[in-house]
C-alpha cells in the first residue's frame, strides 16, 4: 500500500480519536466548572446575610482552609496551577481525584471570607484532576493520560476565563517557557471550546470589556513609544509581584509559630487593614478591575496608584498563610490598576488602553505566556487591541526575565544573548549565568550614573551656598 495513504489513514484515526476524547473531557469539565462557579457566586452573595463585615471571618477561614488542605490533600494548597504543572512533568499527569472536592471547598471558603485569590488556578486543577481520574479509570497509557490532563488544564482555563482560544493556548503554553506543545494543540482547542460552550449552556455568564479607547489604526508614534515604555513598566511590575509573593511566603513559613496561629494573625491583619482603609483588596476584586478598564474618567478616578501594591501584599499573605485559590485574577487586578496609574501618569488620554495592556502584560510576564495573553487581549477587548497588546506583552515577557509564579515550569528559551540556562530543567532548579563582560558593562554604567549624580549634587550645593 502507498506509504502516503497509510500515513494519512493513521493521522485520520488519531485526529478522530482525540476529537472524541477531548470533546468528552471538555463537556465533563465544563459541567464541573459550572458547578464550581455557581457555588462560588452563591457564596459571595450570602456575604450580605452576615450581621458584620464578611472579612471578619477571614482569620477563621484561613485556619480552616489550612486544616482542610493538610488533612485531606496537600496538593490543594496554594494557587493550584503549580501542582498541575508538576503533575504533568513529573508524574505523567497523575492527579489524585480527591483534590477536586478539597480544592473546591478550600477555594470557596477563602474567597467567601475575602482572601485575595482567584478562581482560574482551581478551575485548572479541577479540570486536570477530572481528566486524570477519567484516564486512570479507563486505563489509558501514561502518554494518553498526560495529553488528556493537558486538555483538562485548557478546558479549565477556557471555561473560567470565558476565552476559549486563549484558555486553550494558555494550558499548553504555561507548561514550558518558550515552547508550545503542538502534539496537544488540537485536543486542547477542542476541549477548551467544549468546556466553554457547556458552561454557557449551563448558565455561566462571562464579562467582556468594550472599552472603546482607540479604534484608529493610523500610525501614532507617540502612543507607540508609550506602549513600549508600558511594556518595560509591566515587566518590572510582574517581577516585583513574583518576588513579593515568594519572599512573603518564605518569611511566613520561617516564623517559628504554629501554622494555625500564623493563619489567624495573617487574616486578622488583612481584616483590620480592610476595616480601617479599604475593602477593595479582598476577594476577586472584579469591581476594581472593571473600574480600571472603564473609559469613563469618573469611574477610573476610583483607581489609585497604590492599589497594585496593596493587592500584591494581600495576595502574598493569603497564599503564604494557608489560603487556597488562584493567582491569575490577582495578576489581572495588579496589571489593570498599575496600567491605569501608568496611563494617568503620562497624560490620561488612554487610561483604559493602558489598563487593558497591563491586564494582559503582567499576566504574560508573571506566567511566561505571551501568545495566550495576546489572544486574550483580542478576545476580551476586541481586535483593535492586537497591535498594541503584542508589543507590550512581548516586552513585559522578556523584561521579567527567567522568573515565574509557577516554579515547576520547564525552561526551553533564554530571553537574551550572553545568558546561559539549563534547558529542560525546572525553573526553580535551573542555574542561570550571565557573561561577565555584560556584568562589567552594567557596573561601569552604574558607576558613571553615580558619578554624574554626585557632580550634580556638588553643583547644587555650590549654587545654594552662593
N, C-alpha and C positions, 0 to 999 in steps of 0.2 A: 504494500500500500504506500502511496505517496507520503513522504515524511511531513510535508506541509499540511496535508489533510489530517494526519494523526495529531500533529501539534495543535491545529485549530480545534479538533474534536476534544482533546484533553482540556484546552483552555475553556471551551464552551461548558463542559461539565463542571469545571472548577468555578466558573462565574455563576452558573446556575445554583451550585451548592451554597455559595456564600450569599447569593441573593436571598435564598430561602432562610438560611440560618440567621443572617444579620437582620432580616425583616422581623423574624420571630423574636429575636432578642430585643430589638428596638421597641416592638409593641409591648413586650413584657416590662421593659424598663420605663417606658412612657407611662404605663399604669402605676408602677411603683412610685415614680417621681410625682405623679398627680396626687397620690395619697399623702406623700411626704409634704408637698407644698400646701395642700388643703389643711392638714393638721397644723402646719406652721402658721398659716393665715388665721385659723381659728384660735390658736394660742395667743397670737398678737392681739386679736380682737377682744379676748377675755381679760386683757390687762385692765380695761376700764371698770371691771367689776370689783377690783380691789379697793378697799377703803383708804388706801395710802398709795403713794407713788410706786409704780411697779418695780422700779430698780432697787427698792429696799429689800427685795427678795434676792438680789444678786449675790451677797455673801453666802447665803444658804444654798443657792443654786450651784455655785461653783464647788462647794463642799460635796453636794450630792452628785454632780457630774464626775467629780474626781473619784468618788466611791464606786459609781456605776461602771466607769471605764476600767478601773483597777480590778473590780470584782468579776466582771463578765467578759470583757475583751479589750486588752490594752491596745489593740490595733485601731480602736476607735478614738484614740487620743489625738489631740491637735486638730489640724485642718484637713485631714483625710487624704488629699491627693498624694501627699508624700508616701503614705503607706501603700497606695495603689501602684505608684511608680516602682517602689521597692519590690512589690509582689511580681510585677511584670519582669523585672530584670533578674531577680534572684530566686524566684520560686515558680517560674514558668506560668505565672498568672494565678497560682492557687491562693484563694482567699477564703477563710472560714465564713460560712454563711451567717453565723451568729453576729457578725459585725453589722449586719443590716439593721436589725431592731435596736441594737445598742447605740449605733451612730445616730439613728433617727431620734431616739428618746433623748440622748445627751445633747444633740444639737437643738432640739425644740426647747429643752429646759434652759440652755444657755441663751438663746435668742429671746425667749419669753421674758427672762429676768433682766435683759439689757446687755448681755455680753456682746462685745464688739467682734462679731464673726459674721461669716457669710453662709450661703446655702449651696454654693456650687461644688465645693470640695465634698461635702456629704452626699450631694447628688451623684458625683462621680464615683464615690466609694460604694454607695448603694447599688449603682448600676454595675460596677465592676464585680461586686460581691454576688449579685444575682446571676451575672453571666458565668462567673467561675463555678457557682453552685450547679447551674444547668449543665455546663460542660463536664463537670465531675460526675454528676448523676448519670449522664448519658455515656460515660466512659470514653470521652474524646481523647485523642492523643494530646501530649503536652503542647505540641506546636499549635494544634487547633484550639486548645483551651486558651493559650496565650493570645491568639488572634481574637477569640471571642471576648476575652476580658478587655482588650483594647477597644473593641466595638462597644462594650459596656461603658467604658470611660467616655467615649464620644457621645453615646446616647444620653448618658447622664448630664454631660455639659450642655448638649444641644437642647434638651428638654427643660433645663433650669434657666439657661441664658435666654432662650427664645430665639436663638440664632443658629439654625441647623447647620449651615455651611461652616461658620466659624467654630461652632462647638465640635463638629466632626474633625476639622483640621487641628483644633487645639488638642484633642485627645491623642492624635498621633505625632504632633509636633513637640508636646511637652515632655515626652519620654527621653529624647536625645537632643542635646543642644547642637544645632547646626545640621540636622538631618530629619527628613520626613520618611516614615516607613511606608513606602509605596505599595508593599505587598498587602497592606491593610487599608489602603486608600478607599477602594470601592466598598468593602464591608462597613467601614466607618461612616461613609456618606449615607449608605442605605439605613444603617441602624440609627444614625442621627435624625434623618428625615422621618423614619417610622416612629421614633420616640416623640419627636416634636409634634407630629400630626396626632398621635394618640393622646398626648397631653392636652392638645387643643380640643379634641373631640370630647374629652372628659371634663372640660370646663376651665382649664388653666388659662388665665389671661396674662398676656405679656405687654410690657410697656415699651414703646418705641418713641424716640425723641425727634420731633420735627422742629429743629432749631432755627432753620431759615436764616442763616447768617451770611452766607456767601455763595451765591449761585452763578456768578460770572467766572468764566474760565480765561478771561484776559490776563496777560502776564502782569503781575503786581510784584515788582522786585522788593519793595519794602516789606510786604506781607511774607514773601518767601524767606527773606532774611530773618524775620521774626519767628517764623516756623522753625528754621534751623536752630536759632538760639533756644527756642522752646524745647526742641529735641534734646539738646545738651542739658537743659534745666531738668527735664523729666527723667533723664538718665541718672542725674545726681539724686533726685528725689527717690527713685527706685532703689538706688544703692543705700541711701540713708534709711529707707524703710527696712530693707533686708538686714542691715547692721543693727538697727534698733531692736527689731523683733528677736534676732538671735542673741544679742547681748543681754536683754532683759530676761529672756527665758533662762539663759545660763546663770544670771545673777539670782533669780528666784530659786532655781534648783540648788544653788550653793548656800543659800540661807539655812543655817542649822536648826530648823524648827520643823515640827510636824507638818506634813503636806496639807492637812485639812485646816490647820491654823493659818497657813500661808494663803490658802484659797479664800478663807473667810476675810482675812485682812485685806487682800487684793480687792475683793468685792466691795468691802467697806470703803476703801479709798475711792474707788470709781463711783460709788453711790454718793459719797459726800461731795465730790467734785461736781457731779451732775446736779445735786440739790442746790448747791450754792453758786454754780457757774452756768452750766448749760447741759441739757439733756440730749443735744444733737449728736453726741459721740457714742451713744448707746445703740445696741442692736444693729440692724442692717444699714440704717442711715439713708434710706432711699429718698426721703423728703429733701434732705440737704443736697443729694446728688441731682435731684430734679431742679432745685433752685439754681444750682451752679450752671446747669445746662440750659436754663431758660433764657430766651432772647429778650425778655422783659427786664430792663435795667433795675427796676424797683425790686424785683424778686432776687436778682443776682447780688443786690446790696446786702442780702441776708448772709452771704458767704464771706468769711473772713480769712485773712492770710494764715492765721494760726490754727484753723480748723484741721488742716492736714497733719499738723504736729500733734494735736491732741488725739486725733483718730489713730495715728500710728502708735502712740503710747497706750491707748485703751486696748487696741488690738493685741499688742505685745503682752500686756498684763493679763488680758483674758486668756490667751492661749498658754502663756507661761505658768499660770496659776491653776490650770486644770480644766478650763473651758473647752468645749468641743464645737467645732464648726469650721467653715471655710475661711480662706484668706483672700479670695479674689474680690468679693464685694467690698471689703475694706480697701483693697487696691483701687477699685473704681472710685471710691469716696476720696481717697487721698489724691488720685490723679485729677479728678474733676475739680476739687476745691483748690488744689495748687495751680491748676490750669487757669481757673477763674482769677486767682490772685495775680498770676503772670499777665493775663490779658488786661487786667485793670492797671497793672504797673506800667505797661508800655503804651497806655493811652485809652484803653477801654472801648475801642471801636469794635473789637471782635472778641468780647469776653466769652461768649458761648462757643465760638470756634476753638479757642484755646482750652476751654473746659472739656470739650469733646476730645481734643487731641491728647490732653492729659489723661482722660478716661482710658484710652487705648494704649498710650505710650508708656505709662507707668506699669500697666499690665505686661506689656511686651518686655520691658526692662527687667522686671522682677521675676518673670516666669520664663524668659527666653523663648517667647512665642510670637515673633514678628509677623509671620504670614497670617496666623489666625487673628491677630489684633487688627491688621489692615482690613481683612474681610469683615470683622466685627464692626469696624467703623462704618463700612458701607451698609451693612445690614441694619444697624441701629440708627444711623444718622443720615443715610442717603448717599447716592453715588457721587454727588458733588464733593464729598469729603475725601475721595480716594487719593487724589494727588498730594494733598497736604498731610493726610494721615500716613501715607507711605514714607514721606520724608521725615516726619517727626518720629514715627515708630522705629524706623531702622536706626536712626541716630541714637535714640534712647536705648535701644537694644545693645548697641556697641559700647556706648558710654558706661553702662552699668558694669561692664567687664565680665569676668568669668565667675559670676555670683548668681545666686538664685534663692528664692524662698523654698525651693524644692531641692534639698541637698542630695537626693537619690538620682537626680538626672545624670545621664552619662554625657561626657564631652566628645564631640566629633568636629569641633571647629575652634580655631584660635581667632580671636577678634582683632588682632593686629599683627603686623610683621614684627620680628625680633622678640616674640613671646613664644616660649616653648611650653606645651602642655602634654599631659599624658592622655592621648586619645583613647577612648573606650573605657576609661575609669569613671567611677562615681565622682561627682563634683566635690564631695566632702573629702575624698581620699586622693585627689589629684594634686600633684606638685606642679606649680606654675612658676616658671623662671623667666626673667627679663634680661635681655642683653645689657651687660654692664655699661656699654657705651651710651645707651639710652638713659640709664640711671644717672650717669655723669652729666649728660646734657640737661636733665631736669634739675640736678643740683646747681649747675652753673647758672641756669635761668633763674632759679630761686635766689641765689646769691646776688645776681645782678639786680633783681627786683628789690631785694633788701637794701642794697647799696643806694639805689635811686630813692627809696623811701627815706633812708637816713639823710641823704643830701637835702631832700625836700623839707624834712623836719628841722635841719640845721638852718636852712634858708628862712623858714618861717620864724624860727626863734630869733634870728638876727633882725628880721623886719619888725618883730614885736618889740625888741629891745630899742630900736631906733624910734 
